[in-house]
Amino acid sequence: MTFRGRVAAAGLLGALVVGAVCAVLPHGALVAAGLSVAVLALALHDRLQTQEPLLRNYPVLGRLHGLLHQAGKLLGLRQPLAPYSWALVDLVRSRAAGSSEYAAFGAQLDSPRVSILHAVKPAVVEEVPERVVLGQGCAQPYAASYFNISALAFGALSDPAISALSRGARDGGFFYNTGEAGLAEVFLEGGADLAWQIGTGYFGCRDSAGRFDRGAFAARAQSPAVKLIEIKVSQGAKPAKGGILPGEKVTARVAEACQIPVGRDCVVPPMHTAFSTPIELLEFIALLREAAGGKPVGFKLCVGQPRDLFAIVKAMLATGLAPDFIAVDGAEGGTGAAPVEFQSFVGTPLRRALPLVHDALVGAALREQVRLIASGKITTGADMVAALARGADLCAAARPFMIAMGCIQALICASNQCPAGLATQDPRLIRGIVPRAMAANVTRYHQQTMQAFRELVAATGCRSPAELSGAHLLQDGGASGVSRGQFLDGDLPASYAAAWVAARADRF
Ligand SMILES: Cc1cc2nc3c(=O)[nH]c(=O)nc-3n(C[C@H](O)[C@H](O)[C@H](O)COP(=O)(O)O)c2cc1C
């Protein structure tokens, strides 16, 4: 049964029960009439409010979700399988609503993943910088916020959701990654700074055979909104997995954004055709940078075999070419659609991947040239501090921004039935999203999380996020103390030696 069908059945059942109770009560007709008026008033309120997309789509009945959420928390029930705990969801939602930053009574996030080590003498919060430069050597470097929106693609999200994210990012001064389904008009309309992602389908920059087209790329990359270019090598929720865009989803709008024929199946291969070796990847990056007029270009990777990562580092050494950034996506990342095995069991978690990438670049004396962007369940300022202490330079999040807009983790993104109207193209559901209101949520969530991040950085005694290191975390998982250029002298930590030796710049 569809989600809508289940809700209708629950509503019918509820009405029957209430009707039956009223039938046996004295003055039952009066009670029933009073109840009907109250329910109608509530339904009207729910339909007209702009903060809860679920309630706009399912007036009154949608409240059951909130009641179950609160009851579950009060009764201390085990949460059903959902990536984000009730406590985290409440935190994001209250930040999105602009509620007070302060809570009471002690530790509230139920799964503390990190202990940050503070200093006796904190730094001054207001002096902690808010931005970090990507592509310092480029003709058009970009000063990014420390917290940004990770790839959330056109088609995976509804247009009003993309519009809200784009407007929210514009107002908050941070970037939004387009995802791999092309640079659709709706991204540009919102006015955000954009990271344009190029996946294996080359949507928006492909020829009729589906191969990369330099001319088409250059034309779109010139857009002033495009600040960064990101090649998607892999993502945490489905590394090494391609896909297929079924013909029925290729509407005229999708076809236009992706530059593919209307109504025809489109295969998204698991591997790029524009490069097949580490050296070719770096040459492709150099080509994109030039064609984009000197904008920073990098790639997104979920780390699998360390040998593959080391091969790219060796190619950097061999060619003198380097990406401006590497976006390291943890295996814990999300997706709109992928086999459950890939989402659950494939790839390296962020806390292990970041130190590996950081160490490899430090060991090869290349760390200064490349910024590391971390993503994978980064939700709070504490997650950001942990990511930077483990080697990142800045962070991005995807699902937390969806939660800020009312995502209830129904886990049915791929079914086109998202009850909050976020991950669907169903016109009856997307009307739940009011872009103006949700954009404000996106901006507020970002602003409060950044504030918490800067306060935590100051609490460690660091004057800049760049000073954070593994020494600021109680847990292990920081970088392993590799010194600059150590690998070049053949001095390899035992855990990296075999993979480094096996890695080759000319093949994956
Ligand atoms: C609905 C949805 C669509 C996504 N689309 C893309 C995409 O097009 N390209 C990509 O590299 N990652 C995509 N991602 C992954 C996110 O960008 C991100 O890497 C991952 O979810 C980790 O961030 P998070 O834990 O904050 O969600 C998508 C995730 C979701 C939930």
PDBQT file of the ligand as one rigid body, heavy atoms in Angstrom, charges set to zero:
ROOT
HETATM    1  C1  LIG A 601      18.558  12.654  -1.628  1.00  0.00    +0.000 C 
HETATM    2  C2  LIG A 601      20.046  12.641  -1.769  1.00  0.00    +0.000 A 
HETATM    3  C3  LIG A 601      20.631  12.908  -3.009  1.00  0.00    +0.000 A 
HETATM    4  C4  LIG A 601      22.014  12.900  -3.148  1.00  0.00    +0.000 A 
HETATM    5  N1  LIG A 601      22.570  13.179  -4.379  1.00  0.00    +0.000 NA
HETATM    6  C5  LIG A 601      23.914  13.141  -4.518  1.00  0.00    +0.000 A 
HETATM    7  C6  LIG A 601      24.524  13.417  -5.776  1.00  0.00    +0.000 A 
HETATM    8  O1  LIG A 601      23.884  13.725  -6.771  1.00  0.00    +0.000 OA
HETATM    9  N2  LIG A 601      25.886  13.346  -5.834  1.00  0.00    +0.000 N 
HETATM   10  C7  LIG A 601      26.668  13.026  -4.752  1.00  0.00    +0.000 A 
HETATM   11  O2  LIG A 601      27.883  13.000  -4.853  1.00  0.00    +0.000 OA
HETATM   12  N3  LIG A 601      26.105  12.787  -3.550  1.00  0.00    +0.000 NA
HETATM   13  C8  LIG A 601      24.758  12.831  -3.402  1.00  0.00    +0.000 A 
HETATM   14  N4  LIG A 601      24.213  12.600  -2.179  1.00  0.00    +0.000 N 
HETATM   15  C9  LIG A 601      25.133  12.331  -1.033  1.00  0.00    +0.000 C 
HETATM   16  C10 LIG A 601      25.404  13.589  -0.220  1.00  0.00    +0.000 C 
HETATM   17  O3  LIG A 601      25.878  14.631  -1.029  1.00  0.00    +0.000 OA
HETATM   18  C11 LIG A 601      26.447  13.370   0.885  1.00  0.00    +0.000 C 
HETATM   19  O4  LIG A 601      27.669  13.019   0.296  1.00  0.00    +0.000 OA
HETATM   20  C12 LIG A 601      26.127  12.288   1.869  1.00  0.00    +0.000 C 
HETATM   21  O5  LIG A 601      24.759  12.142   2.088  1.00  0.00    +0.000 OA
HETATM   22  C13 LIG A 601      26.811  12.584   3.196  1.00  0.00    +0.000 C 
HETATM   23  O6  LIG A 601      26.283  13.728   3.794  1.00  0.00    +0.000 OA
HETATM   24  P1  LIG A 601      25.161  13.661   4.947  1.00  0.00    +0.000 P 
HETATM   25  O7  LIG A 601      25.566  12.543   5.836  1.00  0.00    +0.000 OA
HETATM   26  O8  LIG A 601      25.266  15.016   5.577  1.00  0.00    +0.000 OA
HETATM   27  O9  LIG A 601      23.861  13.412   4.295  1.00  0.00    +0.000 OA
HETATM   28  C14 LIG A 601      22.836  12.606  -2.014  1.00  0.00    +0.000 A 
HETATM   29  C15 LIG A 601      22.245  12.352  -0.775  1.00  0.00    +0.000 A 
HETATM   30  C16 LIG A 601      20.875  12.374  -0.638  1.00  0.00    +0.000 A 
HETATM   31  C17 LIG A 601      20.289  12.112   0.728  1.00  0.00    +0.000 C 
ENDROOT
TORSDOF 0
